[in-house]
Amino acid sequence: MDYKLEICANSIESALAAQSGGADRIELCDNMSEGGTTPSYGTIKRCKDLLGIPVFPIIRPRGGDFVYTEEEFEVMKADVQMSKDLGCEGVVLGILTRDGNIDVDRCSELITLARPMQVTFHRAFDCCIDMKKGLEDIISLGCERVLTSGGAAHAYDGVDVIKDLVEQAHGRVIVMAGSGLDASNIRKMMGQSRVREFHSTAKSIVQFQGIFNNNAGISPSFYQTDQRCVQILKSLMVF
């Protein structure tokens, strides 16, 4: 059975490490601590220049909720166009209404603009008040896949819901499991969820190895995709 691993990369170095580790696809973002926001033009361009695997930038103008103002929506449209112009294979997006449903009209506009790129609906889906209805909306929009933790903080805690979503989707959309997946639980997820695509940050902390004034109140350490973590995940993704 063919399993795929998508790595959420927060920089060009993370993306290169993910590719070297055997990742099948990159979800490219900035501000990972906020759940990911749209990366810069330069980051996307450099990734497209150097990587040989698909690059899917996240289209998210800020952290927090997934209900956007008109100005934020205009930013999202511009970022979709930018991603397409740079030759990205896909984008990752999601918009909700104030009553907790998929904003079908706005999502449809973004998806139409994105084509022929693929579209992944991100974990805004996990914030829907009715995930079954939300999944049908995502399918009707024509998204290629949906990223989900089954509505839980971590995917393994939502494994039963994810399994139900796979059954409901019945091949009409790819259900990709993500959030908190690592070497300790990915095999269990594979065996229990029936999911064939998985999403992970596979990150570790990089400690600065130079001279740095710590009195400035700025931490010199940062998160980066760990090539070895990606390799371990890929080695476990066989049955």
TAHU-V127528 format. One record per residue. N is the residue number from 1. RES is the residue in one letter. SS is DSSP state (~ for helix, > for strand, _ for the rest). PHI is phi in degrees with one decimal (999 if undefined). PSI is psi as a letter, one per 20 degrees, with the letter a starting at -180 (999 if undefined). Layout:
BEGIN
((N,RES,SS,PHI,PSI) (N,RES,SS,PHI,PSI))
END
This chain:
BEGIN
((1,M,_,999,p) (2,D,_,-89.2,o) (3,Y,_,-110.1,q) (4,K,>,-121.1,q) (5,L,>,-119.9,o) (6,E,>,-100.1,p) (7,I,>,-110.1,p) (8,C,>,-82.1,o) (9,A,>,-109.9,p) (10,N,_,-106.8,j) (11,S,_,-168.4,r) (12,I,~,-64.5,h) (13,E,~,-65.3,h) (14,S,~,-63.3,g) (15,A,~,-64.3,g) (16,L,~,-65.5,g) (17,A,~,-64.3,h) (18,A,~,-62.8,g) (19,Q,~,-62.9,g) (20,S,~,-62.9,h) (21,G,~,-79.9,i) (22,G,_,107.0,j) (23,A,_,-59.5,q) (24,D,_,-89.7,h) (25,R,>,-162.1,q) (26,I,>,-113.9,p) (27,E,>,-95.1,o) (28,L,>,-97.6,p) (29,C,_,-145.8,r) (30,D,>,-121.6,r) (31,N,_,49.3,l) (32,M,~,-59.4,h) (33,S,~,-65.4,i) (34,E,~,-99.3,j) (35,G,_,90.4,j) (36,G,_,98.9,p) (37,T,>,-130.0,r) (38,T,_,-60.9,p) (39,P,_,-73.5,r) (40,S,_,-73.5,r) (41,Y,~,-54.7,g) (42,G,~,-62.2,g) (43,T,~,-65.6,g) (44,I,~,-61.9,g) (45,K,~,-61.4,g) (46,R,~,-65.5,h) (47,C,~,-61.8,g) (48,K,~,-67.6,h) (49,D,~,-69.0,h) (50,L,~,-107.0,h) (51,L,_,-94.0,q) (52,G,_,-110.0,j) (53,I,_,-115.6,q) (54,P,>,-59.5,q) (55,V,>,-117.6,p) (56,F,>,-118.5,n) (57,P,>,-68.4,q) (58,I,>,-81.6,p) (59,I,_,-105.9,n) (60,R,_,-150.5,o) (61,P,_,-75.0,i) (62,R,_,-164.7,r) (63,G,_,-80.5,a) (64,G,_,89.5,b) (65,D,_,-70.1,r) (66,F,_,-117.4,k) (67,V,_,-106.6,p) (68,Y,_,-116.7,q) (69,T,_,-73.9,r) (70,E,~,-63.0,h) (71,E,~,-67.0,g) (72,E,~,-63.8,h) (73,F,~,-65.1,h) (74,E,~,-63.8,h) (75,V,~,-61.8,g) (76,M,~,-62.1,g) (77,K,~,-62.6,g) (78,A,~,-64.7,h) (79,D,~,-72.4,h) (80,V,~,-62.8,g) (81,Q,~,-62.4,g) (82,M,~,-58.4,g) (83,S,~,-62.6,h) (84,K,~,-67.2,g) (85,D,~,-62.4,h) (86,L,_,-84.7,i) (87,G,_,85.0,k) (88,C,_,-65.6,q) (89,E,_,-79.3,h) (90,G,>,-168.6,r) (91,V,>,-134.9,r) (92,V,>,-121.6,p) (93,L,>,-150.3,r) (94,G,_,175.2,p) (95,I,_,-135.0,p) (96,L,>,-114.3,r) (97,T,_,-90.5,r) (98,R,_,-66.8,i) (99,D,_,-95.2,j) (100,G,_,82.0,k) (101,N,_,-113.3,r) (102,I,>,-64.1,p) (103,D,_,-81.4,n) (104,V,~,-61.6,g) (105,D,~,-63.9,g) (106,R,~,-68.8,g) (107,C,~,-62.0,g) (108,S,~,-60.6,g) (109,E,~,-63.8,g) (110,L,~,-65.7,g) (111,I,~,-66.4,g) (112,T,~,-60.1,g) (113,L,~,-65.6,h) (114,A,~,-72.2,h) (115,R,_,-59.1,q) (116,P,_,-91.4,j) (117,M,_,-63.3,q) (118,Q,>,-75.4,r) (119,V,>,-131.5,p) (120,T,>,-106.9,p) (121,F,>,-87.9,p) (122,H,_,-84.1,a) (123,R,~,-73.6,j) (124,A,~,-55.7,h) (125,F,~,-55.2,h) (126,D,~,-67.6,i) (127,C,~,-95.5,j) (128,C,_,-65.0,q) (129,I,_,-76.6,h) (130,D,_,-135.9,n) (131,M,~,-68.5,h) (132,K,~,-64.5,g) (133,K,~,-65.4,g) (134,G,~,-58.8,g) (135,L,~,-64.1,g) (136,E,~,-64.0,h) (137,D,~,-63.8,g) (138,I,~,-63.7,g) (139,I,~,-64.1,g) (140,S,~,-65.1,h) (141,L,~,-74.4,i) (142,G,_,87.6,j) (143,C,_,-62.7,q) (144,E,_,-75.3,h) (145,R,>,-153.8,r) (146,V,>,-132.0,p) (147,L,>,-92.6,p) (148,T,>,-150.8,q) (149,S,_,-106.8,j) (150,G,_,71.7,k) (151,G,_,79.3,j) (152,A,_,-103.1,r) (153,A,_,-65.4,h) (154,H,_,-129.2,q) (155,A,~,-59.1,h) (156,Y,~,-65.4,h) (157,D,~,-71.4,h) (158,G,~,-105.4,k) (159,V,~,-60.8,h) (160,D,~,-67.1,h) (161,V,~,-66.4,g) (162,I,~,-60.2,g) (163,K,~,-60.1,g) (164,D,~,-64.2,h) (165,L,~,-66.2,h) (166,V,~,-60.6,g) (167,E,~,-65.7,g) (168,Q,~,-64.3,g) (169,A,~,-63.2,h) (170,H,_,49.1,l) (171,G,_,82.6,i) (172,R,_,-79.2,h) (173,V,_,-152.1,q) (174,I,>,-78.8,p) (175,V,>,-96.0,o) (176,M,>,-108.3,p) (177,A,>,-87.9,p) (178,G,>,-159.6,q) (179,S,_,106.2,o) (180,G,_,76.8,j) (181,L,_,-82.8,p) (182,D,_,-151.8,a) (183,A,_,-64.3,h) (184,S,_,-79.5,i) (185,N,_,-134.9,i) (186,I,~,-67.2,h) (187,R,~,-66.3,h) (188,K,~,-64.9,g) (189,M,~,-61.9,g) (190,M,~,-61.8,g) (191,G,~,-76.5,h) (192,Q,~,-104.1,h) (193,S,~,-99.5,h) (194,R,_,69.1,j) (195,V,_,-79.4,q) (196,R,_,-117.2,i) (197,E,>,-126.7,p) (198,F,>,-131.6,q) (199,H,>,-126.1,p) (200,S,>,-148.4,q) (201,T,_,-82.8,h) (202,A,_,45.5,l) (203,K,>,-104.6,r) (204,S,>,-143.6,r) (205,I,>,-86.1,p) (206,V,>,-98.7,p) (207,Q,_,-93.7,p) (208,F,_,-64.4,p) (209,Q,_,-111.5,k) (210,G,_,-125.4,b) (211,I,_,-92.9,p) (212,F,_,-150.2,p) (213,N,_,-81.2,n) (214,N,~,-69.6,i) (215,N,~,-71.2,i) (216,A,~,-75.0,i) (217,G,_,78.4,j) (218,I,_,-115.1,p) (219,S,_,-74.6,p) (220,P,_,-83.9,i) (221,S,_,-88.4,q) (222,F,>,-156.7,r) (223,Y,>,-88.5,q) (224,Q,>,-148.6,q) (225,T,>,-56.7,p) (226,D,_,-100.9,o) (227,Q,~,-54.9,g) (228,R,~,-64.7,h) (229,C,~,-62.0,g) (230,V,~,-64.1,g) (231,Q,~,-59.8,g) (232,I,~,-64.7,g) (233,L,~,-58.7,g) (234,K,~,-62.2,h) (235,S,~,-67.5,h) (236,L,~,-85.4,i) (237,M,_,-88.7,l) (238,V,_,-137.3,q) (239,F,_,-133.7,999))
END
